[in-house]
Amino acid sequence: MIHIRFDGRSYDLAEQEADLHVHWSDVEIKACLARYFDVHPDCLSVYVVDRRPNGDLLIRPEAVYG
């Protein structure tokens, strides 16, 4: 399962739904999601790919502190 927080919304996608594979690099995952959401890949440049112990992915904007 892939959980992404993008553009103020949360999405839960199956790997097949996004045509994405969890073993890909962060760059490949972000590029695939950019295609899925039909946005320029730079829109996801500040996003973090968090690989959960159960194999799921959480893709979210990088947290800013301070």
ZICOR-V512114 format. One record per backbone hydrogen bond with DSSP energy under -1.0 kcal/mol. NH is the residue of the N-H (numbers start at 0). CO is the residue of the C=O. Records with the same first field share a line. If there is no record, write none. Layout:
NH = CO / CO
//
This chain:
1 = 12
2 = 56
3 = 10
4 = 58
5 = 8
8 = 5
10 = 3
12 = 1
17 = 13
19 = 14
23 = 20
28 = 24
29 = 25
30 = 26
31 = 27
32 = 28
33 = 29
34 = 30
35 = 31
36 = 32
38 = 33
42 = 39
43 = 40
44 = 41
46 = 43
47 = 59
49 = 57
51 = 55
54 = 51
56 = 0
57 = 49
58 = 2
59 = 47
61 = 45
//
